[in-house]
Each structure stands twice: as C-alpha cells, then as structure tokens.
C-alpha cells in the first residue's frame, strides 16, 4: 500500500486532487484507516489515476461527466487488449480513442 503522499508523487496528482477525487467517488483509495482517516492506494490504481487526471476539472467531476475508476479501468483494458495485436485503437461514438 502507498500513502496518499507516495501515490501523489507517483501519479503527479496533488494530495488535494486525490482527496477531491475520493470525495467525488472518482478514484477511491484501496483502504481508509478508520482511526486516522489516512488514505492508502494500491500500485494497481496508478494507471487509473493517470487516465482520469488529464483535463478532468472539478466542474466535470461535479457534473458527473468524469470517468469513474471502474470505467477508467475498462477503458485501459480495452485499449491495451485492442492494440496488442498491432490493430488500430478502438473507435468510440466520437471517433478514435487516442
């Protein structure tokens, strides 16, 4: 487990941003210590954090337009799975992903 500070340094997201993402249920910590309230993240959450942070402002989070952590994981898995065979990136309703 990584402390919020360690996770912040690895993902280049501020501690404040991570706290906001948690409050918005955008990226929830793997564990929250019931006694101290400290947030701990798993290494496996780093790709999700990196997908949701570019361009995800607080207004989009409040508006419900931002990806949830689960949806981000699905997007990552889809892109990785689609490109392993040398194929094109998957197409979305708005055009090509990437």
N, C-alpha and C positions, 0 to 999 in steps of 0.2 A: 504494500500500500504506500501511496505517496501522500505527503501532506499537501494542503492547498498551495503552499508556497512552492514546493518542489514541482507540483503539477503546473503551476503558473509559469515557472521558468522553462519547463519543457515544451509547453504549448504556446508560449509567447502571449498568453492572455493574462490580464491583470487579476489579482486576487479579487478585486471589486467586481470585475466582469464575471468571474466564476461564481461569486455569491449571487449576482443578479440572475445568471443562467439557472442556478439552483432554485431560486425563488420563483422563476418563471416556468420551472419544470422542463427547461430546455436541455440541461445537462446536469443530472443529479449525481452527487457523489456516490461512490460504491458503499461507503459507510459514513454515518454521522455519529460521533461519540455522544451518547445520551447525557453523560455527565458534563462534558466540557462544551459540547456543540461543535467541536472541531470536525472539519470535513476531510475525508480521505478518498483519494481517487485511485483507480487501478490503471496500470500501464495500458491495458486494452482499451481504455477510454480516450487515449491520446488521438487516434485517427478521427474519432467522432468530434472531439473538440476542434480539430484542425479543419474539419468540413464546415462546421457551423459558424466559426468566428469571422471569416471574411465577409464583410458587408452586412452582418446581422446586427443592425442597430436596435436600441431599446424600443423604438416605436414599432418596428416589425415584430418584435417579441410580444409586446402588449397587444398588437393587432392580431396575433395568432397566425401570422404568415410564416414564421420561422420554423425550421425543421425541429422535430423532437429528436432526442438522442436515438431512439429506436429507428425512426425514419432515416436518420443520417447513416446509421449502421447498414440499413438495407441498401441505401444508395451506394455506399462504399463497396459492399459486397457485389452489387450488380455491376459496377464499373470494373472492378478487379476481375470478376468472372468473365465479363464480356471481352476484355482486352487481352486475356491470357493467350488466346488462340491467334492473336495478331489481327483480330477483326476490328471493325470500327467501334467507336463508343456508342452506347445505346441512344436511341432517339427518344426525346420527350415530346410532349404536346407543343412546346415552344421551340423545338429544334434540337440540335445535337448537344448532348451533355459534354462539357469540357470547354 
